[in-house]
Amino acid sequence: MRVSSLIATNVEAAVKDILQVINGKIDLADNVFCCIVTATAHATPNTEFSVTHNLQRIPTIYIVNIDRSGIVYDSSRSTWTAQTIKLKCSVASAVLHLVIF
């Protein structure tokens, strides 16, 4: 067997082994530069509130899951920082689970 064929066979076997170990076992936070946080909306609907994150840069987008019917939207986006974003929610005291990118 030629050396190049042996190397190709070993690399292919190694890649298959790695895929078998990690396939389906890496979550979003391990695979993408993001942070996952839980926050509670302000007690007054449509009132600005801050969400602290540890992204260490100004976020560009987020995905939100809300525990009731409502709309979550950006607030004062130009004031977002590497530590906080500002949001508003159309319902009072909703619990939000956010993935911040």
C-alpha positions as CSV (number, residue, x, y, z in Angstrom):
1,M,0.0,0.0,0.0
2,R,1.3,3.4,-0.9
3,V,2.0,5.9,1.8
4,S,-0.6,8.4,0.4
5,S,-3.3,5.7,0.4
6,L,-2.5,4.7,4.0
7,I,-2.7,8.4,5.1
8,A,-6.0,8.9,3.3
9,T,-7.4,5.7,4.9
10,N,-6.3,6.8,8.3
11,V,-7.6,10.3,7.9
12,E,-11.0,9.0,6.7
13,A,-11.2,6.6,9.7
14,A,-10.3,9.4,12.1
15,V,-12.9,11.8,10.6
16,K,-15.6,9.0,10.9
17,D,-14.6,8.4,14.5
18,I,-14.8,12.1,15.4
19,L,-18.2,12.5,13.7
20,Q,-19.5,9.5,15.5
21,V,-18.4,11.0,18.9
22,I,-19.7,14.6,18.3
23,N,-22.7,14.0,16.0
24,G,-25.7,15.5,17.7
25,K,-23.9,16.2,20.9
26,I,-22.7,19.7,20.4
27,D,-25.3,22.4,21.3
28,L,-25.7,25.8,19.8
29,A,-23.7,27.6,22.5
30,D,-20.7,25.2,21.8
31,N,-20.9,25.7,18.1
32,V,-21.7,29.3,17.5
33,F,-20.4,32.5,19.1
34,C,-23.5,33.4,21.1
35,C,-24.8,33.5,24.6
36,I,-28.0,32.1,26.0
37,V,-29.8,34.1,28.7
38,T,-33.1,34.2,30.5
39,A,-34.8,37.6,31.3
40,T,-38.1,38.9,32.5
41,A,-39.8,41.7,30.6
42,H,-40.8,44.9,32.5
43,A,-44.0,44.8,34.6
44,T,-45.4,47.5,32.4
45,P,-46.0,46.4,28.7
46,N,-44.0,48.2,26.0
47,T,-41.5,49.6,28.6
48,E,-37.8,49.4,27.9
49,F,-35.8,46.9,30.0
50,S,-32.1,45.9,29.9
51,V,-30.9,42.3,29.3
52,T,-27.4,41.6,30.5
53,H,-25.3,39.2,28.4
54,N,-21.6,38.1,28.3
55,L,-21.1,38.2,24.5
56,Q,-18.2,40.6,24.9
57,R,-19.2,42.5,21.8
58,I,-22.2,44.4,20.6
59,P,-24.8,41.9,19.4
60,T,-26.3,42.0,16.0
61,I,-29.3,39.8,16.4
62,Y,-31.2,37.6,18.8
63,I,-33.7,34.7,18.8
64,V,-36.3,34.9,21.5
65,N,-38.7,32.4,23.1
66,I,-41.5,33.9,25.2
67,D,-43.6,32.1,27.8
68,R,-46.9,33.7,26.6
69,S,-48.4,35.4,23.6
70,G,-46.6,38.6,23.0
71,I,-44.1,40.5,20.9
72,V,-40.5,41.2,21.9
73,Y,-38.7,44.0,20.0
74,D,-35.6,46.1,20.0
75,S,-35.3,49.3,22.0
76,S,-32.6,52.0,21.8
77,R,-30.5,49.7,19.5
78,S,-27.9,52.4,19.1
79,T,-27.2,52.1,22.9
80,W,-26.6,48.4,22.9
81,T,-23.2,47.5,24.4
82,A,-20.9,44.5,24.8
83,Q,-22.7,43.8,28.1
84,T,-26.4,44.8,27.6
85,I,-29.1,45.1,25.1
86,K,-32.4,46.9,25.5
87,L,-35.7,45.4,24.6
88,K,-39.4,46.0,24.9
89,C,-42.2,43.5,25.2
90,S,-45.9,43.9,24.5
91,V,-47.0,41.9,27.6
92,A,-46.1,42.4,31.2
93,S,-43.5,40.3,33.0
94,A,-43.1,37.7,30.3
95,V,-40.2,35.3,30.8
96,L,-37.8,35.4,27.8
97,H,-35.2,32.9,26.8
98,L,-32.8,34.5,24.3
99,V,-30.0,33.4,22.1
100,I,-27.9,36.5,21.5
101,F,-25.5,36.7,18.6
